[in-house]
Each structure stands twice: as structure tokens, then as C-alpha cells.
Amino acid sequence: MSPDPEAVLAKVRALALALPETAERLSHSAPGFHIEKGKFFAYFWHDLHGDGETAVVVKTTGRDEQAMLIEMDPDRYYTPPYLGTSGWVAMRLDREDLDWDRVGDRIAISWELVAPRRLLEAGGR
């Protein structure tokens, strides 16, 4: 668990809100990031239900990609409660070797998966 979740949230917030037409709002008492008037693409979870994790939860292309990410790096990725059954993946943000470029890429990929065609055709991220 991150000793300073507000600093970690600030980094996640900056990455998510840098994407076109994004906004933030609470969803089930956790900060969520969505395309304005559209779908969520990322959530910030800190010690959700006492699990001791600080993570960003992002959309994947489905259960196969989710499983591949977890198998490839189980210390970094895990199946989150609630959203995991829909193929979302949680990325731990409290590791010493955290690569913020990788976190930003996963958030941007998730954004691309929910972005309307007009945003993607306009150049996307």
C-alpha cells in the first residue's frame, strides 16, 4: 500500500486527464476517469475494502489480455474485484520499480478502448 496515496493519485489524475475530453468523478467512493458524457476507462483504488493495495484499474481487450498481463507480471497486475470479470486489470502502484511510462500507456490504451470513433479519427491521444 502506498504511504502517500494522494501523491500517487495526483500522478494518475495527471495522466488520465491529459487525454482528450476526459473528466473525473467519484464512482463507488473511488476516483474514476471517464470520457465526458461517456464511459469510464480508469479508476484509482487505495486500500479498497482493506485489501492493502494502491492500484489503477484499467480496461483491457478482454479476459485473454487480462490473463496474459497477470501471467507475464503477477507482481504488477492482478484481477480486481467487481471489474475483473469484465476483463479489467489492476496495476499496482506501490512498487519500488514502478514505471510511470508503463502506467501512462495502460491508461491511454484503456482510454482508446472506450473512446468514440470521432476522437480516435481526430488523432486520439
N, C-alpha and C positions, 0 to 999 in steps of 0.2 A: 504494500500500500504506500502510496506517495506521502511523504511527510508534509508536502506543501501542495495540496490539490488545487488551490486557486492559481498557482503559477502554471501548473500543468494545463488546467482548463483554459487559461489565457492563451497558451500556445495552440491548443486545439481550436479555440474560438478564432484566432487569427487565421489559421489555415482554412477553416471551413468558410468563414465569412469573406475570404478573399476570392471565392468562386462566384461566378456571375449569378445575380438575382437570388442570393441566399439570405436567410434570416434565422434567428434563434428564438426558440420559445421552450418553456418547460413542458415536458411530457412525462407524466407519472413522476413528478418531482425531480427530474433529471434534465439538464440542459440538452436540448435536441436541436439539430440543424436541418433545415429544410429549404427547398426551393420555394420562393414566395408563391403563395397560392398553389402549392404542390406538395409533393411527398418528402418525407424525411429521408436523409441519406447518412446521418451520423448522430450518435448520442455519446455524451460523456457520462461515464458511470464512475462513482467513487464510493467504495465500500457498500455497494448495493446489498441490502439485506444482511450486512455484516460479513460479506464474503472476503473482505480484506484486499480486494483488487481495485486498482485505478486503471481504467481502460477507456478506449474509444471503441465503439461498436459501429461497424460499417457493413454495408450491403455487399454481397458477392454475387456472382452469376448464378449461384445455386449451391446445392449440397456437395456437388463434386469439387468445386473450387474451395469451398469451406473446408472439406476434409483434406484436400491437398495442402492447404496452408497450415492446418493444425499438424498434419503428419510431418511436413517439412520443418516446422519450428514450433514444437509444443510448448517451449518456454515462453514464446512470444504470443502465440494465438491460442484461443480456446473457444468452445461453443458457449455463447452467452445464454442465460435463462431467457425464456419468453421468445426472443427473436431467433434463436438458434435453429429452431425447427423450420424456419423460412429461409435458411441459408446465410444468415448474417454471421459475422465472426467478430469476436472481441480481440483487441490488440492491447496487450499490457503496456502501460505507460510508466511503470515504476522500476524498470530495469536499468542498471548502470550503463549498459551498452545500447541504450535507446537511440535509434537513428531517426531523427525528426524528418529527414527527407523521405524515408520509407513511410512514416506515418502520414505525411502530406500526400504522398502518392496514393495510399489506400483510401484516404478521404476523397481525393479527386476522382478516383476510379468509381467509388460509391456514388458520388455526385453524377458522374456520367451515366450510371445505370438508371437513374431516375429523372434525368434532365429531359425536358421536352425536345423534340426534334428541332424546333426553331433555334434553341440555344446551341445545340450541337452543330447545326448547319452554319451558325453565325461564328463559328470558331471555337466553341466550347470554352475550355479553361485556358 
